[in-house]
Amino acid sequence: MKRISKTLMIISLFVFSFSAQASPDEYYRTELTSMTRDGHRPLTSYSQARQYIMQKVHLKKDNLGYYVEDVYCHQSFRKRVGPNNMPSHQDVNIEHTWPQSRFNTSRSKSFQKADLHHLYPTQSRANSTRGNVIFQELNAQNAEPVNGCDLSLSGYANGTRGFEPPEDHKGNVARALFYFSLRYDLRISYTEEVILRAWNNSDPVDDDERRRNDIIEQIQGNRNPFIDDAELADFISDF
């Protein structure tokens, strides 16, 4: 398990600068990329990844029994939900926060598809509506709520179709995409990156996100360093 704070990165760069010719940006990218890969035991089965998300990572229990709450609409799903059950994909689905259509074709698609750090349970209609569009800041003039969901928005901004998740999931989205960008050597568009950086600041890491990071580490061996220290994103000048 490899964790490092912003302060430690500054100190390590100070030491590094005396012994290497790489630029600070190259050093930070290399170091943070190494952190995303440290200990990673990639899952190759998306079916297994779905089970982990529904049956362990996002499984909750209250006085009514087991449930999974989707991240886009905050709807609780209880039908066929539990440690050994899978709900219907027609009710709740798995969102690839980094769309499959934008995977790195030179790397294993099965690793990317099954990487738990960017997989979240989502209401099926919201999942379908989001599709592979970029994340955007929308408003009532250029967007409308997703059918059956009062929290997420879908529409156009600056001529580009986008999707806006609820406020308390925006930081999670940003940190998931920052991780995925470095782990699989993928680039985030400037338009989307500006929004994600703002979301990383406006929606800080909470206990649920830290717990999720811990559980995923138990399963696939690696952590999302931007959850351990959200300010590490400031060291990458261009994702």
LUMNUKE-638968 format. One record per atom (N, C-alpha, C): atom name; residue number from 1; x, y, z. Coordinates in steps of 0.05 Angstrom, whole numbers. Layout:
<"CA" NUM <X Y Z>>;
...
This chain:
<"N" 1 <17 -24 0>>;
<"CA" 1 <0 0 0>>;
<"C" 1 <18 25 0>>;
<"N" 2 <15 41 -20>>;
<"CA" 2 <32 64 -23>>;
<"C" 2 <16 90 -21>>;
<"N" 3 <20 104 1>>;
<"CA" 3 <6 130 5>>;
<"C" 3 <26 152 8>>;
<"N" 4 <19 175 -2>>;
<"CA" 4 <38 197 0>>;
<"C" 4 <22 223 1>>;
<"N" 5 <31 242 18>>;
<"CA" 5 <16 267 20>>;
<"C" 5 <29 288 2>>;
<"N" 6 <15 310 -1>>;
<"CA" 6 <25 332 -17>>;
<"C" 6 <51 342 -7>>;
<"N" 7 <54 344 20>>;
<"CA" 7 <78 354 32>>;
<"C" 7 <102 335 25>>;
<"N" 8 <97 309 27>>;
<"CA" 8 <118 290 21>>;
<"C" 8 <126 291 -8>>;
<"N" 9 <107 297 -26>>;
<"CA" 9 <114 299 -54>>;
<"C" 9 <132 323 -59>>;
<"N" 10 <127 345 -45>>;
<"CA" 10 <143 369 -48>>;
<"C" 10 <172 363 -38>>;
<"N" 11 <174 349 -16>>;
<"CA" 11 <200 342 -5>>;
<"C" 11 <215 323 -24>>;
<"N" 12 <200 303 -34>>;
<"CA" 12 <213 284 -51>>;
<"C" 12 <222 297 -77>>;
<"N" 13 <207 316 -88>>;
<"CA" 13 <216 330 -112>>;
<"C" 13 <241 346 -106>>;
<"N" 14 <242 359 -83>>;
<"CA" 14 <266 375 -75>>;
<"C" 14 <291 357 -76>>;
<"N" 15 <289 333 -65>>;
<"CA" 15 <311 314 -65>>;
<"C" 15 <317 305 -93>>;
<"N" 16 <296 298 -107>>;
<"CA" 16 <298 288 -134>>;
<"C" 16 <312 307 -153>>;
<"N" 17 <306 333 -149>>;
<"CA" 17 <316 354 -168>>;
<"C" 17 <347 355 -168>>;
<"N" 18 <360 345 -147>>;
<"CA" 18 <389 345 -146>>;
<"C" 18 <401 322 -161>>;
<"N" 19 <385 302 -168>>;
<"CA" 19 <396 278 -180>>;
<"C" 19 <385 270 -207>>;
<"N" 20 <366 286 -218>>;
<"CA" 20 <354 278 -243>>;
<"C" 20 <348 303 -260>>;
<"N" 21 <345 298 -286>>;
<"CA" 21 <340 320 -304>>;
<"C" 21 <311 323 -312>>;
<"N" 22 <294 305 -304>>;
<"CA" 22 <266 306 -311>>;
<"C" 22 <253 331 -301>>;
<"N" 23 <233 341 -315>>;
<"CA" 23 <219 365 -306>>;
<"C" 23 <201 358 -283>>;
<"N" 24 <193 377 -267>>;
<"CA" 24 <174 372 -244>>;
<"C" 24 <149 358 -253>>;
<"N" 25 <137 367 -276>>;
<"CA" 25 <113 355 -286>>;
<"C" 25 <117 326 -293>>;
<"N" 26 <139 319 -306>>;
<"CA" 26 <145 291 -313>>;
<"C" 26 <148 274 -288>>;
<"N" 27 <162 286 -269>>;
<"CA" 27 <166 271 -244>>;
<"C" 27 <140 265 -230>>;
<"N" 28 <123 285 -227>>;
<"CA" 28 <98 281 -213>>;
<"C" 28 <80 261 -227>>;
<"N" 29 <79 263 -254>>;
<"CA" 29 <63 244 -269>>;
<"C" 29 <73 216 -265>>;
<"N" 30 <100 213 -266>>;
<"CA" 30 <112 186 -263>>;
<"C" 30 <106 175 -235>>;
<"N" 31 <109 192 -215>>;
<"CA" 31 <105 183 -187>>;
<"C" 31 <76 176 -182>>;
<"N" 32 <58 193 -190>>;
<"CA" 32 <30 188 -185>>;
<"C" 32 <19 164 -202>>;
<"N" 33 <30 161 -226>>;
<"CA" 33 <22 138 -242>>;
<"C" 33 <31 112 -228>>;
<"N" 34 <56 113 -217>>;
<"CA" 34 <66 90 -202>>;
<"C" 34 <48 84 -178>>;
<"N" 35 <37 104 -165>>;
<"CA" 35 <20 100 -143>>;
<"C" 35 <-6 86 -151>>;
<"N" 36 <-17 93 -174>>;
<"CA" 36 <-42 80 -183>>;
<"C" 36 <-37 51 -189>>;
<"N" 37 <-13 44 -196>>;
<"CA" 37 <-7 16 -204>>;
<"C" 37 <4 -1 -181>>;
<"N" 38 <12 12 -160>>;
<"CA" 38 <25 -2 -138>>;
<"C" 38 <6 -23 -126>>;
<"N" 39 <14 -49 -128>>;
<"CA" 39 <-1 -70 -116>>;
<"C" 39 <-25 -79 -132>>;
<"N" 40 <-30 -67 -155>>;
<"CA" 40 <-54 -73 -171>>;
<"C" 40 <-54 -102 -180>>;
<"N" 41 <-76 -116 -173>>;
<"CA" 41 <-81 -142 -184>>;
<"C" 41 <-106 -140 -201>>;
<"N" 42 <-103 -133 -226>>;
<"CA" 42 <-126 -127 -243>>;
<"C" 42 <-146 -149 -245>>;
<"N" 43 <-172 -142 -243>>;
<"CA" 43 <-193 -161 -248>>;
<"C" 43 <-196 -163 -278>>;
<"N" 44 <-201 -187 -287>>;
<"CA" 44 <-205 -191 -316>>;
<"C" 44 <-234 -198 -323>>;
<"N" 45 <-250 -203 -303>>;
<"CA" 45 <-278 -210 -307>>;
<"C" 45 <-296 -187 -299>>;
<"N" 46 <-310 -175 -319>>;
<"CA" 46 <-329 -154 -312>>;
<"C" 46 <-352 -164 -296>>;
<"N" 47 <-360 -189 -301>>;
<"CA" 47 <-382 -201 -286>>;
<"C" 47 <-374 -202 -256>>;
<"N" 48 <-349 -210 -251>>;
<"CA" 48 <-340 -211 -223>>;
<"C" 48 <-339 -182 -211>>;
<"N" 49 <-330 -163 -227>>;
<"CA" 49 <-329 -135 -218>>;
<"C" 49 <-357 -125 -210>>;
<"N" 50 <-377 -132 -226>>;
<"CA" 50 <-404 -124 -220>>;
<"C" 50 <-413 -136 -193>>;
<"N" 51 <-406 -161 -189>>;
<"CA" 51 <-413 -174 -163>>;
<"C" 51 <-400 -160 -140>>;
<"N" 52 <-375 -153 -143>>;
<"CA" 52 <-361 -138 -121>>;
<"C" 52 <-374 -112 -115>>;
<"N" 53 <-382 -97 -136>>;
<"CA" 53 <-395 -71 -132>>;
<"C" 53 <-421 -74 -118>>;
<"N" 54 <-438 -93 -127>>;
<"CA" 54 <-465 -96 -116>>;
<"C" 54 <-466 -111 -90>>;
<"N" 55 <-447 -130 -87>>;
<"CA" 55 <-449 -148 -64>>;
<"C" 55 <-430 -142 -41>>;
<"N" 56 <-412 -122 -46>>;
<"CA" 56 <-393 -116 -25>>;
<"C" 56 <-387 -86 -23>>;
<"N" 57 <-376 -74 -45>>;
<"CA" 57 <-367 -46 -44>>;
<"C" 57 <-389 -27 -37>>;
<"N" 58 <-413 -30 -49>>;
<"CA" 58 <-435 -11 -45>>;
<"C" 58 <-458 -24 -30>>;
<"N" 59 <-455 -47 -20>>;
<"CA" 59 <-477 -60 -5>>;
<"C" 59 <-481 -48 22>>;
<"N" 60 <-505 -40 29>>;
<"CA" 60 <-512 -29 55>>;
<"C" 60 <-535 -44 67>>;
<"N" 61 <-538 -40 94>>;
<"CA" 61 <-560 -54 108>>;
<"C" 61 <-572 -36 129>>;
<"N" 62 <-598 -36 131>>;
<"CA" 62 <-612 -21 152>>;
<"C" 62 <-634 -40 164>>;
<"N" 63 <-652 -28 178>>;
<"CA" 63 <-672 -45 192>>;
<"C" 63 <-692 -58 172>>;
<"N" 64 <-691 -50 147>>;
<"CA" 64 <-708 -63 127>>;
<"C" 64 <-693 -84 111>>;
<"N" 65 <-667 -86 115>>;
<"CA" 65 <-651 -106 101>>;
<"C" 65 <-630 -94 84>>;
<"N" 66 <-620 -109 65>>;
<"CA" 66 <-598 -100 47>>;
<"C" 66 <-609 -82 25>>;
<"N" 67 <-592 -63 17>>;
<"CA" 67 <-599 -46 -5>>;
<"C" 67 <-573 -35 -18>>;
<"N" 68 <-576 -25 -43>>;
<"CA" 68 <-555 -11 -57>>;
<"C" 68 <-566 16 -66>>;
<"N" 69 <-552 37 -60>>;
<"CA" 69 <-561 64 -68>>;
<"C" 69 <-546 73 -93>>;
<"N" 70 <-560 82 -113>>;
<"CA" 70 <-547 91 -137>>;
<"C" 70 <-536 119 -132>>;
<"N" 71 <-514 126 -147>>;
<"CA" 71 <-500 151 -142>>;
<"C" 71 <-511 175 -158>>;
<"N" 72 <-528 170 -178>>;
<"CA" 72 <-538 192 -195>>;
<"C" 72 <-566 202 -185>>;
<"N" 73 <-582 184 -174>>;
<"CA" 73 <-609 192 -166>>;
<"C" 73 <-614 188 -136>>;
<"N" 74 <-596 175 -122>>;
<"CA" 74 <-599 168 -94>>;
<"C" 74 <-624 152 -89>>;
<"N" 75 <-630 134 -107>>;
<"CA" 75 <-651 115 -103>>;
<"C" 75 <-640 89 -91>>;
<"N" 76 <-655 78 -72>>;
<"CA" 76 <-647 53 -58>>;
<"C" 76 <-660 30 -72>>;
<"N" 77 <-644 10 -79>>;
<"CA" 77 <-654 -14 -92>>;
<"C" 77 <-651 -38 -73>>;
<"N" 78 <-673 -53 -68>>;
<"CA" 78 <-673 -75 -49>>;
<"C" 78 <-680 -102 -61>>;
<"N" 79 <-693 -101 -84>>;
<"CA" 79 <-702 -126 -97>>;
<"C" 79 <-678 -142 -107>>;
<"N" 80 <-675 -167 -97>>;
<"CA" 80 <-653 -184 -105>>;
<"C" 80 <-626 -172 -98>>;
<"N" 81 <-625 -159 -75>>;
<"CA" 81 <-600 -146 -66>>;
<"C" 81 <-590 -160 -41>>;
<"N" 82 <-564 -167 -40>>;
<"CA" 82 <-553 -180 -16>>;
<"C" 82 <-525 -190 -22>>;
<"N" 83 <-512 -202 -2>>;
<"CA" 83 <-485 -212 -6>>;
<"C" 83 <-482 -233 -28>>;
<"N" 84 <-503 -247 -35>>;
<"CA" 84 <-502 -268 -55>>;
<"C" 84 <-523 -264 -77>>;
<"N" 85 <-533 -240 -80>>;
<"CA" 85 <-553 -234 -100>>;
<"C" 85 <-545 -211 -118>>;
<"N" 86 <-557 -211 -142>>;
<"CA" 86 <-552 -190 -161>>;
<"C" 86 <-578 -178 -170>>;
<"N" 87 <-582 -151 -167>>;
<"CA" 87 <-607 -139 -176>>;
<"C" 87 <-608 -139 -206>>;
<"N" 88 <-632 -135 -217>>;
<"CA" 88 <-636 -134 -246>>;
<"C" 88 <-622 -110 -258>>;
<"N" 89 <-609 -114 -280>>;
<"CA" 89 <-596 -91 -294>>;
<"C" 89 <-616 -72 -305>>;
<"N" 90 <-641 -80 -306>>;
<"CA" 90 <-662 -62 -315>>;
<"C" 90 <-670 -41 -294>>;
<"N" 91 <-662 -47 -269>>;
<"CA" 91 <-667 -29 -247>>;
<"C" 91 <-642 -12 -240>>;
<"N" 92 <-620 -26 -235>>;
<"CA" 92 <-596 -12 -227>>;
<"C" 92 <-573 -25 -242>>;
<"N" 93 <-556 -8 -253>>;
<"CA" 93 <-534 -17 -271>>;
<"C" 93 <-507 -8 -259>>;
<"N" 94 <-486 -15 -274>>;
<"CA" 94 <-459 -7 -266>>;
<"C" 94 <-450 15 -285>>;
<"N" 95 <-443 38 -275>>;
<"CA" 95 <-433 60 -291>>;
<"C" 95 <-403 58 -294>>;
<"N" 96 <-393 59 -319>>;
<"CA" 96 <-365 62 -324>>;
<"C" 96 <-360 93 -325>>;
<"N" 97 <-350 103 -303>>;
<"CA" 97 <-346 132 -302>>;
<"C" 97 <-329 142 -325>>;
<"N" 98 <-308 126 -332>>;
<"CA" 98 <-293 131 -357>>;
<"C" 98 <-307 113 -378>>;
<"N" 99 <-320 124 -398>>;
<"CA" 99 <-336 108 -417>>;
<"C" 99 <-318 87 -432>>;
<"N" 100 <-330 64 -437>>;
<"CA" 100 <-315 43 -451>>;
<"C" 100 <-306 52 -479>>;
<"N" 101 <-322 70 -492>>;
<"CA" 101 <-315 79 -519>>;
<"C" 101 <-290 96 -519>>;
<"N" 102 <-281 105 -495>>;
<"CA" 102 <-256 121 -494>>;
<"C" 102 <-234 106 -479>>;
<"N" 103 <-236 80 -478>>;
<"CA" 103 <-214 64 -466>>;
<"C" 103 <-189 66 -483>>;
<"N" 104 <-166 60 -471>>;
<"CA" 104 <-141 58 -485>>;
<"C" 104 <-139 32 -500>>;
<"N" 105 <-140 33 -526>>;
<"CA" 105 <-141 9 -543>>;
<"C" 105 <-114 -6 -543>>;
<"N" 106 <-93 7 -534>>;
<"CA" 106 <-67 -7 -533>>;
<"C" 106 <-63 -23 -508>>;
<"N" 107 <-81 -20 -489>>;
<"CA" 107 <-80 -35 -463>>;
<"C" 107 <-103 -54 -461>>;
<"N" 108 <-102 -72 -442>>;
<"CA" 108 <-123 -91 -438>>;
<"C" 108 <-149 -78 -432>>;
<"N" 109 <-169 -82 -449>>;
<"CA" 109 <-195 -70 -445>>;
<"C" 109 <-209 -84 -421>>;
<"N" 110 <-203 -110 -417>>;
<"CA" 110 <-216 -124 -395>>;
<"C" 110 <-207 -112 -368>>;
<"N" 111 <-181 -104 -366>>;
<"CA" 111 <-172 -91 -341>>;
<"C" 111 <-187 -65 -336>>;
<"N" 112 <-190 -49 -358>>;
<"CA" 112 <-203 -23 -355>>;
<"C" 112 <-233 -26 -349>>;
<"N" 113 <-245 -45 -362>>;
<"CA" 113 <-274 -50 -358>>;
<"C" 113 <-280 -59 -330>>;
<"N" 114 <-262 -74 -317>>;
<"CA" 114 <-267 -86 -291>>;
<"C" 114 <-254 -71 -268>>;
<"N" 115 <-241 -48 -274>>;
<"CA" 115 <-227 -33 -253>>;
<"C" 115 <-248 -20 -234>>;
<"N" 116 <-249 -29 -209>>;
<"CA" 116 <-269 -21 -190>>;
<"C" 116 <-268 9 -183>>;
<"N" 117 <-245 21 -187>>;
<"CA" 117 <-242 49 -179>>;
<"C" 117 <-259 68 -195>>;
<"N" 118 <-270 59 -218>>;
<"CA" 118 <-287 78 -234>>;
<"C" 118 <-315 66 -238>>;
<"N" 119 <-321 45 -224>>;
<"CA" 119 <-348 32 -227>>;
<"C" 119 <-366 40 -204>>;
<"N" 120 <-390 48 -210>>;
<"CA" 120 <-410 57 -190>>;
<"C" 120 <-438 46 -198>>;
<"N" 121 <-454 40 -178>>;
<"CA" 121 <-482 32 -183>>;
<"C" 121 <-499 56 -191>>;
<"N" 122 <-513 54 -213>>;
<"CA" 122 <-530 76 -222>>;
<"C" 122 <-557 66 -231>>;
<"N" 123 <-577 82 -226>>;
<"CA" 123 <-604 76 -237>>;
<"C" 123 <-602 73 -267>>;
<"N" 124 <-614 52 -277>>;
<"CA" 124 <-610 44 -305>>;
<"C" 124 <-616 66 -325>>;
<"N" 125 <-637 82 -321>>;
<"CA" 125 <-644 103 -340>>;
<"C" 125 <-623 125 -339>>;
<"N" 126 <-612 131 -316>>;
<"CA" 126 <-591 151 -313>>;
<"C" 126 <-566 142 -327>>;
<"N" 127 <-560 116 -323>>;
<"CA" 127 <-536 104 -335>>;
<"C" 127 <-538 106 -366>>;
<"N" 128 <-561 100 -376>>;
<"CA" 128 <-566 101 -405>>;
<"C" 128 <-565 129 -416>>;
<"N" 129 <-576 148 -401>>;
<"CA" 129 <-576 176 -409>>;
<"C" 129 <-548 188 -410>>;
<"N" 130 <-532 181 -390>>;
<"CA" 130 <-505 191 -390>>;
<"C" 130 <-489 180 -413>>;
<"N" 131 <-491 154 -419>>;
<"CA" 131 <-477 143 -442>>;
<"C" 131 <-447 148 -440>>;
<"N" 132 <-436 160 -461>>;
<"CA" 132 <-408 166 -461>>;
<"C" 132 <-402 196 -463>>;
<"N" 133 <-422 213 -457>>;
<"CA" 133 <-417 241 -459>>;
<"C" 133 <-400 251 -436>>;
<"N" 134 <-388 274 -439>>;
<"CA" 134 <-370 285 -419>>;
<"C" 134 <-386 297 -396>>;
<"N" 135 <-373 301 -374>>;
<"CA" 135 <-386 313 -351>>;
<"C" 135 <-385 344 -354>>;
<"N" 136 <-407 357 -348>>;
<"CA" 136 <-409 386 -352>>;
<"C" 136 <-424 399 -329>>;
<"N" 137 <-421 425 -327>>;
<"CA" 137 <-438 441 -310>>;
<"C" 137 <-461 451 -327>>;
<"N" 138 <-486 444 -319>>;
<"CA" 138 <-509 451 -335>>;
<"C" 138 <-528 468 -318>>;
<"N" 139 <-549 479 -330>>;
<"CA" 139 <-568 494 -315>>;
<"C" 139 <-596 491 -328>>;
<"N" 140 <-615 504 -316>>;
<"CA" 140 <-643 500 -325>>;
<"C" 140 <-648 508 -354>>;
<"N" 141 <-631 526 -364>>;
<"CA" 141 <-634 536 -391>>;
<"C" 141 <-624 517 -412>>;
<"N" 142 <-604 500 -405>>;
<"CA" 142 <-592 483 -425>>;
<"C" 142 <-594 453 -418>>;
<"N" 143 <-610 446 -397>>;
<"CA" 143 <-611 418 -389>>;
<"C" 143 <-638 412 -376>>;
<"N" 144 <-643 386 -373>>;
<"CA" 144 <-667 377 -359>>;
<"C" 144 <-660 353 -342>>;
<"N" 145 <-676 348 -321>>;
<"CA" 145 <-670 325 -304>>;
<"C" 145 <-673 299 -320>>;
<"N" 146 <-658 279 -312>>;
<"CA" 146 <-660 253 -324>>;
<"C" 146 <-687 241 -317>>;
<"N" 147 <-699 227 -336>>;
<"CA" 147 <-725 215 -331>>;
<"C" 147 <-725 197 -306>>;
<"N" 148 <-742 204 -287>>;
<"CA" 148 <-743 188 -262>>;
<"C" 148 <-722 195 -242>>;
<"N" 149 <-708 217 -247>>;
<"CA" 149 <-686 224 -229>>;
<"C" 149 <-685 255 -226>>;
<"N" 150 <-688 265 -202>>;
<"CA" 150 <-689 294 -198>>;
<"C" 150 <-662 306 -192>>;
<"N" 151 <-640 290 -191>>;
<"CA" 151 <-615 301 -182>>;
<"C" 151 <-594 305 -204>>;
<"N" 152 <-594 288 -224>>;
<"CA" 152 <-575 290 -246>>;
<"C" 152 <-588 305 -269>>;
<"N" 153 <-571 318 -285>>;
<"CA" 153 <-581 334 -308>>;
<"C" 153 <-567 325 -334>>;
<"N" 154 <-582 327 -356>>;
<"CA" 154 <-571 320 -382>>;
<"C" 154 <-578 343 -401>>;
<"N" 155 <-559 351 -417>>;
<"CA" 155 <-565 373 -436>>;
<"C" 155 <-540 383 -450>>;
<"N" 156 <-541 408 -459>>;
<"CA" 156 <-519 419 -475>>;
<"C" 156 <-508 444 -461>>;
<"N" 157 <-482 446 -463>>;
<"CA" 157 <-468 470 -454>>;
<"C" 157 <-446 477 -474>>;
<"N" 158 <-445 501 -483>>;
<"CA" 158 <-426 510 -504>>;
<"C" 158 <-426 492 -528>>;
<"N" 159 <-451 483 -535>>;
<"CA" 159 <-454 467 -559>>;
<"C" 159 <-447 438 -556>>;
<"N" 160 <-439 429 -532>>;
<"CA" 160 <-431 402 -527>>;
<"C" 160 <-450 388 -508>>;
<"N" 161 <-459 364 -515>>;
<"CA" 161 <-477 350 -497>>;
<"C" 161 <-461 341 -472>>;
<"N" 162 <-474 343 -449>>;
<"CA" 162 <-460 336 -425>>;
<"C" 162 <-479 324 -404>>;
<"N" 163 <-468 315 -382>>;
<"CA" 163 <-482 303 -360>>;
<"C" 163 <-472 314 -334>>;
<"N" 164 <-490 322 -317>>;
<"CA" 164 <-482 333 -291>>;
<"C" 164 <-493 316 -268>>;
<"N" 165 <-475 303 -252>>;
<"CA" 165 <-484 287 -230>>;
<"C" 165 <-492 304 -206>>;
<"N" 166 <-504 292 -186>>;
<"CA" 166 <-512 308 -162>>;
<"C" 166 <-487 319 -148>>;
<"N" 167 <-491 340 -132>>;
<"CA" 167 <-468 354 -120>>;
<"C" 167 <-450 336 -104>>;
<"N" 168 <-462 317 -89>>;
<"CA" 168 <-445 300 -71>>;
<"C" 168 <-431 277 -85>>;
<"N" 169 <-434 276 -112>>;
<"CA" 169 <-419 256 -127>>;
<"C" 169 <-399 268 -146>>;
<"N" 170 <-398 294 -148>>;
<"CA" 170 <-381 308 -167>>;
<"C" 170 <-351 304 -161>>;
<"N" 171 <-344 306 -136>>;
<"CA" 171 <-316 301 -129>>;
<"C" 171 <-308 272 -134>>;
<"N" 172 <-326 253 -128>>;
<"CA" 172 <-320 225 -133>>;
<"C" 172 <-315 221 -163>>;
<"N" 173 <-331 233 -180>>;
<"CA" 173 <-327 231 -209>>;
<"C" 173 <-299 241 -216>>;
<"N" 174 <-292 265 -206>>;
<"CA" 174 <-267 277 -213>>;
<"C" 174 <-243 259 -205>>;
<"N" 175 <-244 250 -181>>;
<"CA" 175 <-221 233 -171>>;
<"C" 175 <-220 206 -185>>;
<"N" 176 <-243 195 -193>>;
<"CA" 176 <-243 170 -208>>;
<"C" 176 <-230 174 -235>>;
<"N" 177 <-237 196 -248>>;
<"CA" 177 <-225 202 -275>>;
<"C" 177 <-196 209 -274>>;
<"N" 178 <-188 223 -253>>;
<"CA" 178 <-159 230 -250>>;
<"C" 178 <-143 203 -247>>;
<"N" 179 <-154 185 -230>>;
<"CA" 179 <-141 159 -227>>;
<"C" 179 <-139 144 -253>>;
<"N" 180 <-161 143 -268>>;
<"CA" 180 <-163 127 -292>>;
<"C" 180 <-144 138 -313>>;
<"N" 181 <-143 165 -315>>;
<"CA" 181 <-125 178 -334>>;
<"C" 181 <-96 169 -331>>;
<"N" 182 <-87 169 -306>>;
<"CA" 182 <-59 161 -301>>;
<"C" 182 <-55 131 -303>>;
<"N" 183 <-74 116 -292>>;
<"CA" 183 <-70 87 -291>>;
<"C" 183 <-68 75 -319>>;
<"N" 184 <-83 86 -338>>;
<"CA" 184 <-84 74 -365>>;
<"C" 184 <-74 93 -387>>;
<"N" 185 <-60 114 -379>>;
<"CA" 185 <-47 132 -398>>;
<"C" 185 <-67 143 -418>>;
<"N" 186 <-87 156 -407>>;
<"CA" 186 <-109 168 -423>>;
<"C" 186 <-111 198 -417>>;
<"N" 187 <-120 213 -436>>;
<"CA" 187 <-122 242 -432>>;
<"C" 187 <-151 251 -429>>;
<"N" 188 <-154 271 -411>>;
<"CA" 188 <-180 283 -407>>;
<"C" 188 <-181 309 -423>>;
<"N" 189 <-203 314 -437>>;
<"CA" 189 <-205 338 -452>>;
<"C" 189 <-203 363 -434>>;
<"N" 190 <-194 385 -446>>;
<"CA" 190 <-191 410 -430>>;
<"C" 190 <-218 418 -419>>;
<"N" 191 <-239 417 -435>>;
<"CA" 191 <-265 425 -427>>;
<"C" 191 <-274 410 -402>>;
<"N" 192 <-270 384 -402>>;
<"CA" 192 <-279 368 -380>>;
<"C" 192 <-260 371 -356>>;
<"N" 193 <-234 374 -361>>;
<"CA" 193 <-215 376 -339>>;
<"C" 193 <-220 400 -322>>;
<"N" 194 <-227 423 -334>>;
<"CA" 194 <-232 447 -319>>;
<"C" 194 <-255 442 -299>>;
<"N" 195 <-276 429 -309>>;
<"CA" 195 <-299 423 -291>>;
<"C" 195 <-291 404 -269>>;
<"N" 196 <-276 383 -276>>;
<"CA" 196 <-268 363 -256>>;
<"C" 196 <-250 374 -234>>;
<"N" 197 <-232 392 -242>>;
<"CA" 197 <-215 405 -221>>;
<"C" 197 <-232 421 -201>>;
<"N" 198 <-252 435 -212>>;
<"CA" 198 <-270 450 -195>>;
<"C" 198 <-286 431 -176>>;
<"N" 199 <-295 409 -187>>;
<"CA" 199 <-310 390 -171>>;
<"C" 199 <-293 377 -150>>;
<"N" 200 <-268 372 -156>>;
<"CA" 200 <-250 360 -137>>;
<"C" 200 <-247 378 -112>>;
<"N" 201 <-249 404 -116>>;
<"CA" 201 <-247 423 -94>>;
<"C" 201 <-274 427 -80>>;
<"N" 202 <-295 428 -95>>;
<"CA" 202 <-321 435 -84>>;
<"C" 202 <-334 412 -69>>;
<"N" 203 <-327 387 -76>>;
<"CA" 203 <-338 364 -63>>;
<"C" 203 <-315 347 -52>>;
<"N" 204 <-306 353 -28>>;
<"CA" 204 <-283 340 -17>>;
<"C" 204 <-288 310 -10>>;
<"N" 205 <-267 296 -6>>;
<"CA" 205 <-269 267 1>>;
<"C" 205 <-283 264 28>>;
<"N" 206 <-302 245 29>>;
<"CA" 206 <-316 240 54>>;
<"C" 206 <-310 211 63>>;
<"N" 207 <-322 204 86>>;
<"CA" 207 <-317 178 98>>;
<"C" 207 <-325 155 80>>;
<"N" 208 <-348 158 66>>;
<"CA" 208 <-357 137 48>>;
<"C" 208 <-337 132 25>>;
<"N" 209 <-326 153 15>>;
<"CA" 209 <-306 150 -7>>;
<"C" 209 <-280 137 3>>;
<"N" 210 <-272 144 27>>;
<"CA" 210 <-248 132 39>>;
<"C" 210 <-253 102 44>>;
<"N" 211 <-277 96 55>>;
<"CA" 211 <-284 68 59>>;
<"C" 211 <-284 52 33>>;
<"N" 212 <-295 64 12>>;
<"CA" 212 <-295 51 -14>>;
<"C" 212 <-267 45 -24>>;
<"N" 213 <-249 65 -20>>;
<"CA" 213 <-221 62 -28>>;
<"C" 213 <-208 38 -13>>;
<"N" 214 <-214 36 13>>;
<"CA" 214 <-203 15 29>>;
<"C" 214 <-213 -13 20>>;
<"N" 215 <-239 -15 14>>;
<"CA" 215 <-250 -40 6>>;
<"C" 215 <-239 -48 -22>>;
<"N" 216 <-237 -30 -40>>;
<"CA" 216 <-226 -36 -66>>;
<"C" 216 <-197 -45 -64>>;
<"N" 217 <-182 -33 -46>>;
<"CA" 217 <-154 -41 -43>>;
<"C" 217 <-153 -71 -34>>;
<"N" 218 <-171 -78 -16>>;
<"CA" 218 <-173 -106 -7>>;
<"C" 218 <-178 -125 -30>>;
<"N" 219 <-193 -116 -50>>;
<"CA" 219 <-201 -134 -72>>;
<"C" 219 <-181 -134 -94>>;
<"N" 220 <-172 -110 -104>>;
<"CA" 220 <-155 -110 -127>>;
<"C" 220 <-127 -99 -121>>;
<"N" 221 <-121 -93 -96>>;
<"CA" 221 <-94 -88 -88>>;
<"C" 221 <-84 -59 -90>>;
<"N" 222 <-97 -42 -105>>;
<"CA" 222 <-86 -14 -108>>;
<"C" 222 <-106 6 -98>>;
<"N" 223 <-96 30 -94>>;
<"CA" 223 <-113 52 -84>>;
<"C" 223 <-115 74 -104>>;
<"N" 224 <-134 91 -100>>;
<"CA" 224 <-136 116 -115>>;
<"C" 224 <-122 138 -98>>;
<"N" 225 <-98 147 -106>>;
<"CA" 225 <-84 166 -90>>;
<"C" 225 <-98 193 -87>>;
<"N" 226 <-116 199 -105>>;
<"CA" 226 <-130 225 -104>>;
<"C" 226 <-152 225 -83>>;
<"N" 227 <-158 201 -73>>;
<"CA" 227 <-176 199 -50>>;
<"C" 227 <-160 201 -24>>;
<"N" 228 <-137 190 -24>>;
<"CA" 228 <-119 193 -1>>;
<"C" 228 <-111 221 4>>;
<"N" 229 <-107 236 -18>>;
<"CA" 229 <-100 265 -16>>;
<"C" 229 <-109 278 -41>>;
<"N" 230 <-132 291 -40>>;
<"CA" 230 <-144 304 -64>>;
<"C" 230 <-127 325 -76>>;
<"N" 231 <-110 338 -59>>;
<"CA" 231 <-93 360 -69>>;
<"C" 231 <-71 350 -88>>;
<"N" 232 <-66 323 -89>>;
<"CA" 232 <-46 313 -107>>;
<"C" 232 <-53 319 -136>>;
<"N" 233 <-79 324 -142>>;
<"CA" 233 <-86 331 -169>>;
<"C" 233 <-73 357 -178>>;
<"N" 234 <-66 374 -159>>;
<"CA" 234 <-54 400 -166>>;
<"C" 234 <-26 396 -178>>;
<"N" 235 <-14 373 -174>>;
<"CA" 235 <13 368 -184>>;
<"C" 235 <13 360 -214>>;
<"N" 236 <-10 353 -225>>;
<"CA" 236 <-11 346 -253>>;
<"C" 236 <-22 371 -268>>;
<"N" 237 <-6 382 -286>>;
<"CA" 237 <-14 406 -299>>;
<"C" 237 <-34 401 -321>>;
<"N" 238 <-34 376 -332>>;
<"CA" 238 <-53 370 -354>>;
<"C" 238 <-58 340 -354>>;
<"N" 239 <-82 333 -345>>;
<"CA" 239 <-90 305 -345>>;
<"C" 239 <-96 296 -374>>;
